[in-house]
């Protein structure tokens, strides 16, 4: 894909016609592996979250999970997976003395206010509604 084709693609599907489009295309050209690495990490974290949720059930706390993921910064995925497995075992066996430090590490941390999560959820709902409307519009075009 040429730069002009990429710019055209972004312009057709984004609601932003500022310099963001050109900047994104330039970033992808200059650092092509970044988007792949980002997506690989995102998928790995989703997998860890889903596995942890499945194992912990009602004991799962999303804020704690996020804290334990984000507190490590940039680390190899394999390290983070091993840590999250240990975290999961510690939550399951809460009385275990060897888990005290791990489970209490975030006690002094402040969480995002509930309103921040609600606002994010509103944006997600708006995005999905717009997506539905666009799909309906596209379907209507093809009905003729």
N, CA, C and O atoms as CSV, one atom per row, in Angstrom:
chain,resi,resn,atom,element,x,y,z
A,1,UNK,N,N,0.848,-1.165,0.000
A,1,UNK,CA,C,0.000,0.000,0.000
A,1,UNK,C,C,0.900,1.236,0.000
A,1,UNK,O,O,1.861,1.315,0.766
A,2,UNK,N,N,0.588,2.174,-0.844
A,2,UNK,CA,C,1.370,3.410,-0.886
A,2,UNK,C,C,0.906,4.336,0.235
A,2,UNK,O,O,-0.128,4.106,0.862
A,3,UNK,N,N,1.686,5.382,0.474
A,3,UNK,CA,C,1.331,6.360,1.496
A,3,UNK,C,C,-0.008,7.013,1.149
A,3,UNK,O,O,-0.856,7.194,2.022
A,4,UNK,N,N,-0.196,7.367,-0.123
A,4,UNK,CA,C,-1.449,7.998,-0.540
A,4,UNK,C,C,-2.643,7.061,-0.347
A,4,UNK,O,O,-3.722,7.507,0.044
A,5,UNK,N,N,-2.460,5.779,-0.615
A,5,UNK,CA,C,-3.540,4.819,-0.402
A,5,UNK,C,C,-3.870,4.705,1.087
A,5,UNK,O,O,-5.039,4.624,1.465
A,6,UNK,N,N,-2.840,4.700,1.922
A,6,UNK,CA,C,-3.058,4.624,3.372
A,6,UNK,C,C,-3.783,5.876,3.868
A,6,UNK,O,O,-4.710,5.778,4.671
A,7,UNK,N,N,-3.365,7.047,3.395
A,7,UNK,CA,C,-4.034,8.291,3.791
A,7,UNK,C,C,-5.493,8.276,3.348
A,7,UNK,O,O,-6.379,8.701,4.091
A,8,UNK,N,N,-5.736,7.789,2.147
A,8,UNK,CA,C,-7.104,7.705,1.641
A,8,UNK,C,C,-7.941,6.747,2.495
A,8,UNK,O,O,-9.093,7.040,2.813
A,9,UNK,N,N,-7.362,5.615,2.861
A,9,UNK,CA,C,-8.066,4.632,3.692
A,9,UNK,C,C,-8.446,5.232,5.044
A,9,UNK,O,O,-9.583,5.098,5.495
A,10,UNK,N,N,-7.482,5.894,5.684
A,10,UNK,CA,C,-7.763,6.539,6.971
A,10,UNK,C,C,-8.840,7.606,6.806
A,10,UNK,O,O,-9.766,7.684,7.614
A,11,UNK,N,N,-8.725,8.422,5.771
A,11,UNK,CA,C,-9.687,9.507,5.571
A,11,UNK,C,C,-11.099,8.985,5.318
A,11,UNK,O,O,-12.071,9.636,5.703
A,12,UNK,N,N,-11.229,7.832,4.684
A,12,UNK,CA,C,-12.552,7.263,4.424
A,12,UNK,C,C,-13.203,6.709,5.685
A,12,UNK,O,O,-14.426,6.762,5.817
A,13,UNK,N,N,-12.409,6.179,6.616
A,13,UNK,CA,C,-12.986,5.471,7.761
A,13,UNK,C,C,-12.790,6.159,9.104
A,13,UNK,O,O,-13.245,5.642,10.124
A,14,UNK,N,N,-12.131,7.299,9.134
A,14,UNK,CA,C,-11.981,8.037,10.394
A,14,UNK,C,C,-12.820,9.298,10.329
A,14,UNK,O,O,-13.021,9.858,9.252
A,15,UNK,N,N,-13.303,9.743,11.460
A,15,UNK,CA,C,-14.107,10.957,11.507
A,15,UNK,C,C,-13.232,12.172,11.819
A,15,UNK,O,O,-13.727,13.227,12.217
A,16,UNK,N,N,-11.960,12.007,11.636
A,16,UNK,CA,C,-11.006,13.071,11.964
A,16,UNK,C,C,-10.199,13.383,10.716
A,16,UNK,O,O,-9.509,12.510,10.189
A,17,UNK,N,N,-10.278,14.604,10.243
A,17,UNK,CA,C,-9.489,14.963,9.070
A,17,UNK,C,C,-8.375,15.954,9.422
A,17,UNK,O,O,-7.942,16.744,8.583
A,18,UNK,N,N,-7.926,15.898,10.665
A,18,UNK,CA,C,-6.816,16.748,11.091
A,18,UNK,C,C,-5.497,16.086,10.698
A,18,UNK,O,O,-5.479,15.128,9.925
A,19,UNK,N,N,-4.409,16.599,11.232
A,19,UNK,CA,C,-3.098,16.030,10.910
A,19,UNK,C,C,-2.844,14.692,11.605
A,19,UNK,O,O,-1.786,14.092,11.419
A,20,UNK,N,N,-3.804,14.222,12.403
A,20,UNK,CA,C,-3.666,12.933,13.082
A,20,UNK,C,C,-3.469,11.814,12.061
A,20,UNK,O,O,-2.654,10.915,12.266
A,21,UNK,N,N,-4.213,11.875,10.968
A,21,UNK,CA,C,-4.142,10.829,9.947
A,21,UNK,C,C,-2.731,10.744,9.369
A,21,UNK,O,O,-2.144,9.662,9.324
A,22,UNK,N,N,-2.190,11.862,8.933
A,22,UNK,CA,C,-0.835,11.877,8.357
A,22,UNK,C,C,0.197,11.434,9.388
A,22,UNK,O,O,1.145,10.723,9.056
A,23,UNK,N,N,0.014,11.854,10.638
A,23,UNK,CA,C,0.953,11.458,11.695
A,23,UNK,C,C,0.917,9.950,11.929
A,23,UNK,O,O,1.963,9.323,12.097
A,24,UNK,N,N,-0.285,9.363,11.940
A,24,UNK,CA,C,-0.405,7.916,12.144
A,24,UNK,C,C,0.239,7.136,11.000
A,24,UNK,O,O,0.956,6.162,11.231
A,25,UNK,N,N,-0.018,7.566,9.775
A,25,UNK,CA,C,0.577,6.878,8.628
A,25,UNK,C,C,2.099,6.987,8.693
A,25,UNK,O,O,2.803,6.014,8.422
A,26,UNK,N,N,2.603,8.152,9.047
A,26,UNK,CA,C,4.059,8.331,9.169
A,26,UNK,C,C,4.620,7.426,10.261
A,26,UNK,O,O,5.692,6.841,10.102
A,27,UNK,N,N,3.895,7.316,11.360
A,27,UNK,CA,C,4.357,6.461,12.465
A,27,UNK,C,C,4.413,5.006,12.021
A,27,UNK,O,O,5.386,4.309,12.311
A,28,UNK,N,N,3.390,4.543,11.327
A,28,UNK,CA,C,3.385,3.161,10.848
A,28,UNK,C,C,4.501,2.914,9.844
A,28,UNK,O,O,5.070,1.823,9.803
A,29,UNK,N,N,4.823,3.931,9.026
A,29,UNK,CA,C,5.910,3.780,8.054
A,29,UNK,C,C,7.262,3.731,8.749
A,29,UNK,O,O,8.127,2.933,8.389
A,30,UNK,N,N,7.436,4.590,9.744
A,30,UNK,CA,C,8.736,4.692,10.409
A,30,UNK,C,C,8.981,3.562,11.398
A,30,UNK,O,O,10.129,3.194,11.649
A,31,UNK,N,N,7.918,3.011,11.958
A,31,UNK,CA,C,8.051,2.027,13.032
A,31,UNK,C,C,7.010,0.925,12.833
A,31,UNK,O,O,6.097,0.784,13.646
A,32,UNK,N,N,7.140,0.150,11.766
A,32,UNK,CA,C,6.091,-0.814,11.417
A,32,UNK,C,C,5.858,-1.903,12.455
A,32,UNK,O,O,4.736,-2.396,12.573
A,33,UNK,N,N,6.860,-2.285,13.197
A,33,UNK,CA,C,6.693,-3.345,14.183
A,33,UNK,C,C,5.958,-2.900,15.425
A,33,UNK,O,O,5.489,-3.738,16.194
A,34,UNK,N,N,5.842,-1.590,15.643
A,34,UNK,CA,C,5.203,-1.082,16.863
A,34,UNK,C,C,3.748,-1.516,16.940
A,34,UNK,O,O,3.300,-1.981,17.988
A,35,UNK,N,N,3.002,-1.373,15.852
A,35,UNK,CA,C,1.585,-1.734,15.869
A,35,UNK,C,C,1.415,-3.234,16.112
A,35,UNK,O,O,0.514,-3.653,16.837
A,36,UNK,N,N,2.281,-4.031,15.506
A,36,UNK,CA,C,2.221,-5.479,15.699
A,36,UNK,C,C,2.543,-5.839,17.144
A,36,UNK,O,O,1.856,-6.661,17.751
A,37,UNK,N,N,3.585,-5.225,17.691
A,37,UNK,CA,C,3.962,-5.495,19.081
A,37,UNK,C,C,2.860,-5.057,20.041
A,37,UNK,O,O,2.568,-5.748,21.017
A,38,UNK,N,N,2.257,-3.915,19.764
A,38,UNK,CA,C,1.165,-3.418,20.606
A,38,UNK,C,C,0.014,-4.418,20.616
A,38,UNK,O,O,-0.503,-4.777,21.674
A,39,UNK,N,N,-0.381,-4.864,19.423
A,39,UNK,CA,C,-1.511,-5.789,19.323
A,39,UNK,C,C,-1.181,-7.133,19.964
A,39,UNK,O,O,-2.040,-7.735,20.607
A,40,UNK,N,N,0.048,-7.612,19.799
A,40,UNK,CA,C,0.463,-8.864,20.422
A,40,UNK,C,C,0.340,-8.762,21.942
A,40,UNK,O,O,-0.175,-9.672,22.591
A,41,UNK,N,N,0.808,-7.660,22.498
A,41,UNK,CA,C,0.706,-7.441,23.941
A,41,UNK,C,C,-0.732,-7.316,24.398
A,41,UNK,O,O,-1.111,-7.876,25.426
A,42,UNK,N,N,-1.538,-6.583,23.636
A,42,UNK,CA,C,-2.947,-6.414,23.989
A,42,UNK,C,C,-3.658,-7.760,24.031
A,42,UNK,O,O,-4.395,-8.046,24.974
A,43,UNK,N,N,-3.441,-8.574,23.024
A,43,UNK,CA,C,-4.088,-9.886,22.984
A,43,UNK,C,C,-3.628,-10.787,24.135
A,43,UNK,O,O,-4.426,-11.522,24.716
A,44,UNK,N,N,-2.332,-10.721,24.456
A,44,UNK,CA,C,-1.807,-11.526,25.559
A,44,UNK,C,C,-2.432,-11.094,26.890
A,44,UNK,O,O,-2.769,-11.938,27.720
A,45,UNK,N,N,-2.584,-9.796,27.093
A,45,UNK,CA,C,-3.179,-9.298,28.340
A,45,UNK,C,C,-4.652,-9.668,28.403
A,45,UNK,O,O,-5.149,-10.030,29.469
A,46,UNK,N,N,-5.355,-9.586,27.292
A,46,UNK,CA,C,-6.767,-10.016,27.283
A,46,UNK,C,C,-6.871,-11.496,27.654
A,46,UNK,O,O,-7.742,-11.893,28.428
A,47,UNK,N,N,-5.978,-12.298,27.095
A,47,UNK,CA,C,-5.983,-13.726,27.391
A,47,UNK,C,C,-5.726,-13.954,28.888
A,47,UNK,O,O,-6.406,-14.761,29.523
A,48,UNK,N,N,-4.754,-13.247,29.436
A,48,UNK,CA,C,-4.452,-13.385,30.866
A,48,UNK,C,C,-5.654,-12.963,31.711
A,48,UNK,O,O,-5.990,-13.625,32.693
A,49,UNK,N,N,-6.301,-11.857,31.325
A,49,UNK,CA,C,-7.467,-11.389,32.074
A,49,UNK,C,C,-8.587,-12.422,32.027
A,49,UNK,O,O,-9.190,-12.732,33.054
A,50,UNK,N,N,-8.867,-12.952,30.845
A,50,UNK,CA,C,-9.941,-13.942,30.716
A,50,UNK,C,C,-9.628,-15.219,31.485
A,50,UNK,O,O,-10.510,-15.788,32.129
A,51,UNK,N,N,-8.371,-15.677,31.423
A,51,UNK,CA,C,-7.970,-16.865,32.179
A,51,UNK,C,C,-8.083,-16.625,33.681
A,51,UNK,O,O,-8.561,-17.482,34.424
A,52,UNK,N,N,-7.637,-15.445,34.117
A,52,UNK,CA,C,-7.692,-15.112,35.541
A,52,UNK,C,C,-9.138,-15.023,36.004
A,52,UNK,O,O,-9.477,-15.526,37.075
A,53,UNK,N,N,-9.981,-14.394,35.219
A,53,UNK,CA,C,-11.402,-14.292,35.547
A,53,UNK,C,C,-12.032,-15.677,35.643
A,53,UNK,O,O,-12.807,-15.948,36.560
A,54,UNK,N,N,-11.703,-16.542,34.707
A,54,UNK,CA,C,-12.261,-17.904,34.723
A,54,UNK,C,C,-11.823,-18.670,35.970
A,54,UNK,O,O,-12.617,-19.416,36.544
A,55,UNK,N,N,-10.579,-18.498,36.394
A,55,UNK,CA,C,-10.076,-19.225,37.555
A,55,UNK,C,C,-10.575,-18.636,38.873
A,55,UNK,O,O,-10.847,-19.368,39.825
A,56,UNK,N,N,-10.693,-17.298,38.922
A,56,UNK,CA,C,-11.045,-16.656,40.189
A,56,UNK,C,C,-12.549,-16.476,40.378
A,56,UNK,O,O,-13.021,-16.407,41.513
A,57,UNK,N,N,-13.288,-16.401,39.309
A,57,UNK,CA,C,-14.731,-16.191,39.422
A,57,UNK,C,C,-15.051,-14.945,40.221
A,57,UNK,O,O,-14.624,-13.849,39.859
A,58,UNK,N,N,-15.794,-15.098,41.297
A,58,UNK,CA,C,-16.219,-13.981,42.130
A,58,UNK,C,C,-15.091,-13.283,42.877
A,58,UNK,O,O,-15.271,-12.164,43.358
A,59,UNK,N,N,-13.942,-13.921,42.980
A,59,UNK,CA,C,-12.798,-13.299,43.648
A,59,UNK,C,C,-12.028,-12.358,42.709
A,59,UNK,O,O,-11.127,-11.645,43.149
A,60,UNK,N,N,-12.383,-12.358,41.426
A,60,UNK,CA,C,-11.675,-11.522,40.452
A,60,UNK,C,C,-11.991,-10.056,40.700
A,60,UNK,O,O,-13.152,-9.675,40.849
A,61,UNK,N,N,-10.946,-9.240,40.742
A,61,UNK,CA,C,-11.088,-7.799,40.918
A,61,UNK,C,C,-10.337,-7.135,39.772
A,61,UNK,O,O,-9.113,-7.234,39.687
A,62,UNK,N,N,-11.060,-6.469,38.904
A,62,UNK,CA,C,-10.456,-5.876,37.708
A,62,UNK,C,C,-9.411,-4.818,38.056
A,62,UNK,O,O,-8.367,-4.745,37.408
A,63,UNK,N,N,-9.680,-4.005,39.066
A,63,UNK,CA,C,-8.720,-2.979,39.455
A,63,UNK,C,C,-7.420,-3.605,39.959
A,63,UNK,O,O,-6.336,-3.136,39.613
A,64,UNK,N,N,-7.516,-4.649,40.764
A,64,UNK,CA,C,-6.310,-5.336,41.232
A,64,UNK,C,C,-5.544,-5.946,40.062
A,64,UNK,O,O,-4.319,-5.845,39.981
A,65,UNK,N,N,-6.291,-6.581,39.160
A,65,UNK,CA,C,-5.650,-7.182,37.986
A,65,UNK,C,C,-4.901,-6.112,37.192
A,65,UNK,O,O,-3.743,-6.308,36.825
A,66,UNK,N,N,-5.556,-4.987,36.928
A,66,UNK,CA,C,-4.904,-3.902,36.186
A,66,UNK,C,C,-3.664,-3.400,36.920
A,66,UNK,O,O,-2.629,-3.136,36.308
A,67,UNK,N,N,-3.783,-3.272,38.226
A,67,UNK,CA,C,-2.625,-2.823,38.996
A,67,UNK,C,C,-1.449,-3.778,38.808
A,67,UNK,O,O,-0.324,-3.340,38.567
A,68,UNK,N,N,-1.702,-5.053,38.916
A,68,UNK,CA,C,-0.620,-6.037,38.810
A,68,UNK,C,C,-0.041,-6.097,37.395
A,68,UNK,O,O,1.147,-6.373,37.231
A,69,UNK,N,N,-0.840,-5.850,36.396
A,69,UNK,CA,C,-0.331,-5.795,35.016
A,69,UNK,C,C,0.518,-4.539,34.824
A,69,UNK,O,O,1.658,-4.616,34.365
A,70,UNK,N,N,-0.039,-3.398,35.176
A,70,UNK,CA,C,0.611,-2.123,34.879
A,70,UNK,C,C,1.812,-1.821,35.777
A,70,UNK,O,O,2.703,-1.070,35.380
A,71,UNK,N,N,1.845,-2.386,36.963
A,71,UNK,CA,C,2.935,-2.073,37.897
A,71,UNK,C,C,4.289,-2.591,37.411
A,71,UNK,O,O,5.329,-2.173,37.919
A,72,UNK,N,N,4.281,-3.485,36.445
A,72,UNK,CA,C,5.538,-4.047,35.952
A,72,UNK,C,C,6.158,-3.244,34.819
A,72,UNK,O,O,7.331,-3.444,34.501
A,73,UNK,N,N,5.412,-2.353,34.210
A,73,UNK,CA,C,5.951,-1.584,33.100
A,73,UNK,C,C,6.240,-2.485,31.910
A,73,UNK,O,O,5.507,-3.437,31.642
A,74,UNK,N,N,7.311,-2.176,31.204
A,74,UNK,CA,C,7.666,-2.944,30.005
A,74,UNK,C,C,8.485,-4.167,30.395
A,74,UNK,O,O,9.654,-4.056,30.763
A,75,UNK,N,N,7.856,-5.325,30.311
A,75,UNK,CA,C,8.521,-6.591,30.610
A,75,UNK,C,C,8.124,-7.599,29.538
A,75,UNK,O,O,7.113,-7.412,28.861
A,76,UNK,N,N,8.895,-8.650,29.376
A,76,UNK,CA,C,8.500,-9.694,28.419
A,76,UNK,C,C,7.151,-10.308,28.814
A,76,UNK,O,O,6.839,-10.455,29.996
A,77,UNK,N,N,6.374,-10.657,27.806
A,77,UNK,CA,C,5.053,-11.247,28.050
A,77,UNK,C,C,5.181,-12.516,28.882
A,77,UNK,O,O,4.347,-12.767,29.752
A,78,UNK,N,N,6.211,-13.321,28.631
A,78,UNK,CA,C,6.372,-14.576,29.374
A,78,UNK,C,C,6.546,-14.303,30.871
A,78,UNK,O,O,6.017,-15.044,31.700
A,79,UNK,N,N,7.279,-13.252,31.219
A,79,UNK,CA,C,7.446,-12.885,32.631
A,79,UNK,C,C,6.101,-12.479,33.228
A,79,UNK,O,O,5.741,-12.911,34.323
A,80,UNK,N,N,5.363,-11.645,32.496
A,80,UNK,CA,C,4.076,-11.168,32.984
A,80,UNK,C,C,3.094,-12.322,33.148
A,80,UNK,O,O,2.329,-12.350,34.113
A,81,UNK,N,N,3.107,-13.265,32.223
A,81,UNK,CA,C,2.230,-14.435,32.335
A,81,UNK,C,C,2.556,-15.255,33.584
A,81,UNK,O,O,1.653,-15.701,34.292
A,82,UNK,N,N,3.841,-15.449,33.847
A,82,UNK,CA,C,4.243,-16.203,35.041
A,82,UNK,C,C,3.822,-15.458,36.309
A,82,UNK,O,O,3.355,-16.074,37.267
A,83,UNK,N,N,3.986,-14.139,36.314
A,83,UNK,CA,C,3.597,-13.342,37.474
A,83,UNK,C,C,2.090,-13.423,37.710
A,83,UNK,O,O,1.645,-13.600,38.844
A,84,UNK,N,N,1.310,-13.293,36.644
A,84,UNK,CA,C,-0.149,-13.326,36.781
A,84,UNK,C,C,-0.614,-14.700,37.243
A,84,UNK,O,O,-1.594,-14.793,37.983
A,85,UNK,N,N,0.057,-15.763,36.831
A,85,UNK,CA,C,-0.271,-17.103,37.345
A,85,UNK,C,C,-0.043,-17.158,38.851
A,85,UNK,O,O,-0.859,-17.702,39.595
A,86,UNK,N,N,1.088,-16.583,39.294
A,86,UNK,CA,C,1.385,-16.547,40.727
A,86,UNK,C,C,0.341,-15.704,41.466
A,86,UNK,O,O,-0.144,-16.093,42.529
A,87,UNK,N,N,0.007,-14.556,40.896
A,87,UNK,CA,C,-1.020,-13.682,41.477
A,87,UNK,C,C,-2.342,-14.440,41.625
A,87,UNK,O,O,-2.991,-14.371,42.669
A,88,UNK,N,N,-2.735,-15.162,40.572
A,88,UNK,CA,C,-3.981,-15.930,40.593
A,88,UNK,C,C,-3.964,-16.968,41.705
A,88,UNK,O,O,-4.947,-17.117,42.430
A,89,UNK,N,N,-2.857,-17.685,41.843
A,89,UNK,CA,C,-2.743,-18.694,42.897
A,89,UNK,C,C,-2.825,-18.048,44.275
A,89,UNK,O,O,-3.424,-18.604,45.196
A,90,UNK,N,N,-2.225,-16.881,44.408
A,90,UNK,CA,C,-2.264,-16.194,45.700
A,90,UNK,C,C,-3.674,-15.723,46.048
A,90,UNK,O,O,-4.077,-15.778,47.210
A,91,UNK,N,N,-4.419,-15.263,45.051
A,91,UNK,CA,C,-5.797,-14.848,45.319
A,91,UNK,C,C,-6.634,-16.063,45.715
A,91,UNK,O,O,-7.476,-15.976,46.609
A,92,UNK,N,N,-6.405,-17.181,45.056
A,92,UNK,CA,C,-7.147,-18.403,45.388
A,92,UNK,C,C,-6.828,-18.900,46.791
A,92,UNK,O,O,-7.694,-19.445,47.474
A,93,UNK,N,N,-5.591,-18.713,47.215
A,93,UNK,CA,C,-5.142,-19.181,48.537
A,93,UNK,C,C,-4.762,-17.973,49.378
A,93,UNK,O,O,-3.606,-17.820,49.774
A,94,UNK,N,N,-5.731,-17.122,49.647
A,94,UNK,CA,C,-5.517,-15.820,50.289
A,94,UNK,C,C,-4.808,-15.900,51.639
A,94,UNK,O,O,-4.115,-14.950,52.002
A,95,UNK,N,N,-4.943,-16.954,52.375
A,95,UNK,CA,C,-4.336,-17.063,53.691
A,95,UNK,C,C,-2.861,-17.439,53.664
A,95,UNK,O,O,-2.214,-17.446,54.711
A,96,UNK,N,N,-2.323,-17.745,52.513
A,96,UNK,CA,C,-0.933,-18.187,52.387
A,96,UNK,C,C,0.019,-17.037,52.730
A,96,UNK,O,O,-0.034,-15.973,52.112
A,97,UNK,N,N,0.882,-17.259,53.712
A,97,UNK,CA,C,1.825,-16.221,54.168
A,97,UNK,C,C,2.776,-15.769,53.066
A,97,UNK,O,O,3.173,-14.604,53.034
A,98,UNK,N,N,3.149,-16.681,52.157
A,98,UNK,CA,C,4.095,-16.314,51.106
A,98,UNK,C,C,3.486,-15.348,50.089
A,98,UNK,O,O,4.206,-14.801,49.253
A,99,UNK,N,N,2.183,-15.135,50.147
A,99,UNK,CA,C,1.505,-14.250,49.196
A,99,UNK,C,C,1.196,-12.866,49.763
A,99,UNK,O,O,0.685,-12.004,49.050
A,100,UNK,N,N,1.502,-12.653,51.030
A,100,UNK,CA,C,1.124,-11.391,51.664
A,100,UNK,C,C,1.633,-10.175,50.918
A,100,UNK,O,O,0.866,-9.249,50.655
A,101,UNK,N,N,2.917,-10.157,50.570
A,101,UNK,CA,C,3.488,-8.997,49.890
A,101,UNK,C,C,2.841,-8.775,48.529
A,101,UNK,O,O,2.530,-7.643,48.159
A,102,UNK,N,N,2.642,-9.842,47.800
A,102,UNK,CA,C,2.067,-9.720,46.471
A,102,UNK,C,C,0.639,-9.190,46.534
A,102,UNK,O,O,0.275,-8.311,45.752
A,103,UNK,N,N,-0.158,-9.698,47.432
A,103,UNK,CA,C,-1.556,-9.297,47.496
A,103,UNK,C,C,-1.765,-7.937,48.144
A,103,UNK,O,O,-2.770,-7.278,47.873
A,104,UNK,N,N,-0.861,-7.511,48.976
A,104,UNK,CA,C,-1.019,-6.229,49.670
A,104,UNK,C,C,-0.260,-5.098,48.982
A,104,UNK,O,O,-0.254,-3.970,49.474
A,105,UNK,N,N,0.370,-5.385,47.864
A,105,UNK,CA,C,1.213,-4.393,47.189
A,105,UNK,C,C,0.438,-3.158,46.758
A,105,UNK,O,O,0.995,-2.060,46.722
A,106,UNK,N,N,-0.818,-3.319,46.435
A,106,UNK,CA,C,-1.569,-2.186,45.917
A,106,UNK,C,C,-2.508,-1.549,46.936
A,106,UNK,O,O,-3.350,-0.734,46.560
A,107,UNK,N,N,-2.390,-1.891,48.188
A,107,UNK,CA,C,-3.307,-1.373,49.199
A,107,UNK,C,C,-3.231,0.147,49.336
A,107,UNK,O,O,-4.231,0.787,49.660
A,108,UNK,N,N,-2.061,0.725,49.095
A,108,UNK,CA,C,-1.912,2.169,49.252
A,108,UNK,C,C,-2.175,2.911,47.942
A,108,UNK,O,O,-2.170,4.141,47.925
A,109,UNK,N,N,-2.397,2.204,46.874
A,109,UNK,CA,C,-2.630,2.824,45.584
A,109,UNK,C,C,-4.058,3.363,45.512
A,109,UNK,O,O,-5.001,2.755,46.020
A,110,UNK,N,N,-4.187,4.520,44.868
A,110,UNK,CA,C,-5.519,5.063,44.645
A,110,UNK,C,C,-6.032,4.527,43.318
A,110,UNK,O,O,-5.289,4.434,42.341
A,111,UNK,N,N,-7.288,4.183,43.299
A,111,UNK,CA,C,-7.904,3.688,42.075
A,111,UNK,C,C,-8.541,4.850,41.325
A,111,UNK,O,O,-8.798,5.914,41.889
A,112,UNK,N,N,-8.787,4.617,40.043
A,112,UNK,CA,C,-9.537,5.592,39.274
A,112,UNK,C,C,-10.931,5.679,39.864
A,112,UNK,O,O,-11.491,4.676,40.305
A,113,UNK,N,N,-11.479,6.861,39.870
A,113,UNK,CA,C,-12.846,6.966,40.389
A,113,UNK,C,C,-13.817,6.204,39.491
A,113,UNK,O,O,-13.592,6.038,38.293
A,114,UNK,N,N,-14.889,5.754,40.106
A,114,UNK,CA,C,-15.904,4.988,39.386
A,114,UNK,C,C,-16.399,5.757,38.164
A,114,UNK,O,O,-16.722,5.158,37.138
A,115,UNK,N,N,-16.459,7.084,38.273
A,115,UNK,CA,C,-16.957,7.919,37.177
A,115,UNK,C,C,-16.091,7.765,35.923
A,115,UNK,O,O,-16.605,7.853,34.808
A,116,UNK,N,N,-14.796,7.539,36.091
A,116,UNK,CA,C,-13.913,7.376,34.937
A,116,UNK,C,C,-14.284,6.124,34.160
A,116,UNK,O,O,-14.282,6.132,32.929
A,117,UNK,N,N,-14.604,5.045,34.874
A,117,UNK,CA,C,-15.007,3.811,34.209
A,117,UNK,C,C,-16.371,3.990,33.537
A,117,UNK,O,O,-16.604,3.474,32.444
A,118,UNK,N,N,-17.271,4.729,34.202
A,118,UNK,CA,C,-18.582,4.964,33.613
A,118,UNK,C,C,-18.463,5.788,32.347
A,118,UNK,O,O,-19.164,5.521,31.371
A,119,UNK,N,N,-17.582,6.795,32.342
A,119,UNK,CA,C,-17.375,7.630,31.160
A,119,UNK,C,C,-16.795,6.804,30.015
A,119,UNK,O,O,-17.213,6.951,28.866
A,120,UNK,N,N,-15.841,5.944,30.325
A,120,UNK,CA,C,-15.261,5.069,29.312
A,120,UNK,C,C,-16.329,4.152,28.732
A,120,UNK,O,O,-16.350,3.907,27.526
A,121,UNK,N,N,-17.215,3.645,29.582
A,121,UNK,CA,C,-18.289,2.770,29.140
A,121,UNK,C,C,-19.262,3.527,28.228
A,121,UNK,O,O,-19.747,2.972,27.242
A,122,UNK,N,N,-19.552,4.812,28.563
A,122,UNK,CA,C,-20.423,5.623,27.711
A,122,UNK,C,C,-19.818,5.779,26.324
A,122,UNK,O,O,-20.512,5.633,25.318
A,123,UNK,N,N,-18.510,6.080,26.271
A,123,UNK,CA,C,-17.834,6.239,24.986
A,123,UNK,C,C,-17.899,4.946,24.184
A,123,UNK,O,O,-18.098,4.979,22.970
A,124,UNK,N,N,-17.734,3.819,24.844
A,124,UNK,CA,C,-17.800,2.520,24.182
A,124,UNK,C,C,-19.198,2.294,23.601
A,124,UNK,O,O,-19.336,1.829,22.470
A,125,UNK,N,N,-20.228,2.622,24.375
A,125,UNK,CA,C,-21.601,2.452,23.906
A,125,UNK,C,C,-21.889,3.366,22.713
A,125,UNK,O,O,-22.542,2.953,21.755
A,126,UNK,N,N,-21.403,4.607,22.773
A,126,UNK,CA,C,-21.601,5.536,21.663
A,126,UNK,C,C,-20.913,5.014,20.412
A,126,UNK,O,O,-21.493,5.031,19.327
A,127,UNK,N,N,-19.683,4.552,20.561
A,127,UNK,CA,C,-18.941,4.005,19.429
A,127,UNK,C,C,-19.700,2.842,18.798
A,127,UNK,O,O,-19.837,2.784,17.576
A,128,UNK,N,N,-20.193,1.921,19.614
A,128,UNK,CA,C,-20.930,0.767,19.091
A,128,UNK,C,C,-22.222,1.181,18.404
A,128,UNK,O,O,-22.598,0.597,17.388
A,129,UNK,N,N,-22.907,2.187,18.952
A,129,UNK,CA,C,-24.144,2.661,18.325
A,129,UNK,C,C,-23.828,3.273,16.959
A,129,UNK,O,O,-24.547,3.020,15.992
A,130,UNK,N,N,-22.775,4.065,16.867
A,130,UNK,CA,C,-22.379,4.650,15.589
A,130,UNK,C,C,-22.018,3.559,14.586
A,130,UNK,O,O,-22.365,3.643,13.408
A,131,UNK,N,N,-21.333,2.559,15.058
A,131,UNK,CA,C,-20.958,1.438,14.198
A,131,UNK,C,C,-22.211,0.739,13.658
A,131,UNK,O,O,-22.285,0.418,12.472
A,132,UNK,N,N,-23.186,0.509,14.529
A,132,UNK,CA,C,-24.444,-0.114,14.104
A,132,UNK,C,C,-25.140,0.739,13.054
A,132,UNK,O,O,-25.611,0.219,12.043
A,133,UNK,N,N,-25.208,2.060,13.291
A,133,UNK,CA,C,-25.869,2.957,12.346
A,133,UNK,C,C,-25.177,2.943,10.993
A,133,UNK,O,O,-25.834,2.940,9.952
A,134,UNK,N,N,-23.849,2.933,11.008
A,134,UNK,CA,C,-23.109,2.888,9.751
A,134,UNK,C,C,-23.352,1.581,9.012
A,134,UNK,O,O,-23.483,1.571,7.788
A,135,UNK,N,N,-23.413,0.476,9.752
A,135,UNK,CA,C,-23.681,-0.814,9.124
A,135,UNK,C,C,-25.084,-0.839,8.533
A,135,UNK,O,O,-25.288,-1.377,7.445
A,136,UNK,N,N,-26.066,-0.255,9.248
A,136,UNK,CA,C,-27.432,-0.193,8.728
A,136,UNK,C,C,-27.476,0.649,7.458
A,136,UNK,O,O,-28.143,0.295,6.486
A,137,UNK,N,N,-26.752,1.775,7.479
A,137,UNK,CA,C,-26.705,2.655,6.312
A,137,UNK,C,C,-26.070,1.933,5.123
A,137,UNK,O,O,-26.547,2.035,3.993
A,138,UNK,N,N,-24.999,1.211,5.393
A,138,UNK,CA,C,-24.319,0.460,4.334
A,138,UNK,C,C,-25.231,-0.624,3.771
A,138,UNK,O,O,-25.277,-0.835,2.559
A,139,UNK,N,N,-25.958,-1.313,4.656
A,139,UNK,CA,C,-26.899,-2.335,4.212
A,139,UNK,C,C,-28.000,-1.723,3.347
A,139,UNK,O,O,-28.405,-2.315,2.346
A,140,UNK,N,N,-28.481,-0.547,3.728
A,140,UNK,CA,C,-29.545,0.123,2.970
A,140,UNK,C,C,-29.055,0.484,1.578
A,140,UNK,O,O,-29.820,0.407,0.617
A,141,UNK,N,N,-27.814,0.872,1.456
A,141,UNK,CA,C,-27.247,1.234,0.157
A,141,UNK,C,C,-27.263,0.030,-0.772
A,141,UNK,O,O,-27.566,0.165,-1.958
A,142,UNK,N,N,-26.940,-1.143,-0.245
A,142,UNK,CA,C,-26.844,-2.341,-1.070
A,142,UNK,C,C,-28.206,-2.975,-1.362
A,142,UNK,O,O,-28.291,-3.889,-2.182
A,143,UNK,N,N,-29.266,-2.509,-0.710
A,143,UNK,CA,C,-30.591,-3.072,-0.954
A,143,UNK,C,C,-31.160,-2.669,-2.303
A,143,UNK,O,O,-32.042,-3.354,-2.822
A,144,UNK,N,N,-30.686,-1.588,-2.879
A,144,UNK,CA,C,-31.231,-1.102,-4.154
A,144,UNK,C,C,-30.864,-1.978,-5.282
A,144,UNK,O,O,-31.243,-1.708,-6.422
